[in-house]
């Protein structure tokens, strides 16, 4: 059984920074594709950042140059460093993972990020 648990959300002023963490249990992040999604009330969940097994990263255009996704194999975690935050970044952020050709996607419970103007 794979479990994802997010942490690090909070309230920050525009221009500030936060770092989100996703702790993975039951599997190894080095062998999984990992991603961060976000969802604001009344809106669809959107992909924010993704890192595949090879280490290649993908970012939504809206966060390029501001957000960085990375892995820590020793801690079996994935983080999202968020800089220069904007009010439009306000959302619940979710950790996501899949393993190519093996099993379903997994989701964390989400962590709230609120950016004040």
C-alpha positions as CSV (number, residue, x, y, z in Angstrom):
1,X,0.0,0.0,0.0
2,X,1.3,3.4,-1.0
3,X,0.6,6.5,1.1
4,X,1.4,10.1,0.3
5,X,1.3,12.7,3.0
6,X,1.8,16.4,2.3
7,X,2.9,19.1,4.6
8,X,4.3,22.6,4.5
9,X,1.3,24.7,3.5
10,X,0.4,27.9,5.1
11,X,-0.4,31.6,4.8
12,X,2.2,33.8,3.1
13,X,2.3,37.3,1.6
14,X,2.7,37.8,-2.1
15,X,6.3,37.6,-3.0
16,X,7.1,35.1,-0.2
17,X,8.1,31.5,-0.3
18,X,7.0,28.2,0.9
19,X,8.3,24.6,0.6
20,X,5.9,21.7,0.4
21,X,6.8,18.2,1.3
22,X,5.4,14.9,0.3
23,X,6.4,11.9,2.4
24,X,5.9,8.6,0.6
25,X,5.3,5.3,2.4
26,X,5.1,1.8,0.8
27,X,7.1,2.6,-2.3
28,X,10.4,4.3,-3.3
29,X,10.2,7.7,-5.0
30,X,13.3,6.9,-7.1
31,X,11.1,4.3,-9.0
32,X,8.0,6.5,-9.3
33,X,6.8,9.4,-11.2
34,X,6.0,12.2,-8.8
35,X,3.9,15.3,-9.3
36,X,2.3,18.2,-7.5
37,X,-1.2,19.3,-8.5
38,X,-3.3,22.1,-7.1
39,X,-7.0,22.9,-6.9
40,X,-8.7,26.1,-6.0
41,X,-12.4,26.1,-5.0
42,X,-14.7,25.7,-8.0
43,X,-11.8,25.0,-10.4
44,X,-10.4,21.9,-11.9
45,X,-7.3,20.3,-10.4
46,X,-4.3,21.3,-12.5
47,X,-0.8,19.9,-12.8
48,X,1.8,22.2,-11.3
49,X,5.1,20.3,-11.5
50,X,6.1,16.8,-12.3
51,X,9.3,14.8,-12.0
52,X,9.6,11.5,-13.7
53,X,11.9,8.6,-12.8
54,X,14.7,9.8,-15.0
55,X,14.7,13.2,-13.2
56,X,13.2,15.2,-16.1
57,X,10.9,17.9,-14.8
58,X,7.8,19.6,-16.2
59,X,6.2,22.7,-15.0
60,X,3.0,24.6,-15.7
61,X,3.7,27.8,-17.6
62,X,2.2,29.8,-14.7
63,X,4.9,28.6,-12.3
64,X,8.0,28.3,-14.5
65,X,10.9,30.1,-13.0
66,X,9.3,30.3,-9.6
67,X,8.6,26.7,-8.5
68,X,11.1,23.7,-8.3
69,X,10.2,20.1,-7.7
70,X,12.9,17.8,-6.4
71,X,13.4,14.4,-4.7
72,X,15.3,13.3,-1.6
73,X,16.0,9.6,-2.0
74,X,17.3,9.3,1.6
75,X,14.1,10.6,3.1
76,X,11.9,9.2,0.4
77,X,10.2,12.5,-0.1
78,X,9.4,15.0,-2.9
79,X,9.3,18.7,-2.3
80,X,8.0,21.7,-4.1
81,X,9.9,24.9,-3.5
82,X,7.7,27.8,-4.2
83,X,9.2,31.3,-4.6
84,X,7.7,34.7,-5.6
85,X,4.3,33.5,-4.6
86,X,1.3,35.2,-6.1
87,X,-2.4,35.3,-4.9
88,X,-3.3,33.2,-7.9
89,X,-1.2,30.4,-6.4
90,X,-3.7,30.0,-3.6
91,X,-5.1,26.5,-3.7
92,X,-5.0,23.1,-2.0
93,X,-1.8,21.4,-3.2
94,X,-1.8,17.6,-3.7
95,X,1.0,15.1,-4.1
96,X,0.5,12.5,-6.8
97,X,2.5,9.5,-7.9
98,X,2.3,6.7,-10.4
99,X,4.6,3.9,-11.4
100,X,4.8,3.1,-15.1
101,X,3.0,-0.1,-16.0
102,X,2.2,-0.9,-12.4
103,X,-0.8,0.0,-10.3
104,X,-2.9,3.1,-10.0
105,X,-2.2,6.7,-9.2
106,X,-2.0,7.7,-5.6
107,X,-2.9,11.0,-4.0
108,X,-2.2,12.7,-0.8
109,X,-4.8,14.5,1.3
110,X,-3.7,17.9,0.3
111,X,-2.2,20.9,2.0
112,X,-3.6,24.5,1.9
113,X,-1.5,27.3,0.5
114,X,-2.9,30.8,0.8
115,X,-1.1,33.8,-0.6
116,X,-2.4,37.2,0.5
117,X,-2.2,40.3,-1.7
